[in-house]
Amino acid sequence: MSSSATLPLLTRLVAAAVNVSQKSARILRDVKKSGELNIKEKDVNDYVTIADFQSQLNIIKSLENLFPKINFCGEEGVELHKI
């Protein structure tokens, strides 16, 4: 059996993305279940919740740890800690 370091980069990236998205889905469900959405209006008729920020932060931090040279562009912006 080969180690994960010998797998092609794309294979490792896809596998990591699946795992990270599953954790983000749990974050979204947990926030919804809590009822504490902390809804903010980003722009006219453009809303964001704490779940959106936490999910995006999970994705970025998790993938950064695995792929330190990766760049991100997220819908919720770069100031994730301010909500």
N, C-alpha and C positions, 0 to 999 in steps of 0.2 A: 504494500500500500504506500502511496506517495504522501509526503507531507504537504501541508497547505502551501508552503513556500515554493514548491515545485509546480503547483497548478498554474495555468495561464492567468495573467492579471485579470482578464475579463471574467473568467470563471470565479475567481475570488471576489471580485467586485459585485457580481450578481448575487452570489451566495450571501455576502455581507448585507447587501441591500434588502434581501428577503428577510433576514433575521432582524435587521434594524426596523423595517417597516412593521413587522409583527409586534415589536416592543412599542412602537409609536401608536399602533392601533389600540394596544392595552392602555396607553396613556389617555388617548381620546375617550375610550369607554369609561375609564375611571373618573375623569373629570365630568363627563356627562352624568354618570351615576351620582356623583357628589352634589350636583346641582349648582356648584359654584363656578359658573362659566366665566365670570369677570369680563363681560363683553365690552369692547371698546370700538369706537368708530374711527377707522383709519382715514377715511375720506367719505364723501357723500355717498350713502348707501353701500359702503364697503366696511364690513365689520370683521373683527377678529376676537378670538377668545383666548383665554389662558391655555387651553388645550392646543390651539394652533401653535402658540409659541413654544410650549413644552415639547410638542411633537417635533417641531423643526429643530429645536435645540438638541434633542436626542439624536436625530438623524445626523446633524453636523458633527457633534462631539464623537459619536460612535464611529462614523466613517473617518474622521480626522485621526482618531487613535489607530485605526487599521491602515490608513493610507495618508500619511502625513503631508504629502505633496499635492493632495487633491484640493481643488478650488470649488467654492460653493456660490450659488446664487439662489437665495430663497425668497419666497413670496412675502414673508413677514419682515424682511429687512434684517439689518445687522444688529440692531439694538434689542436683542432678545431678552435681556435681563430687566428691562424697564417696565414690564407689566406685572 
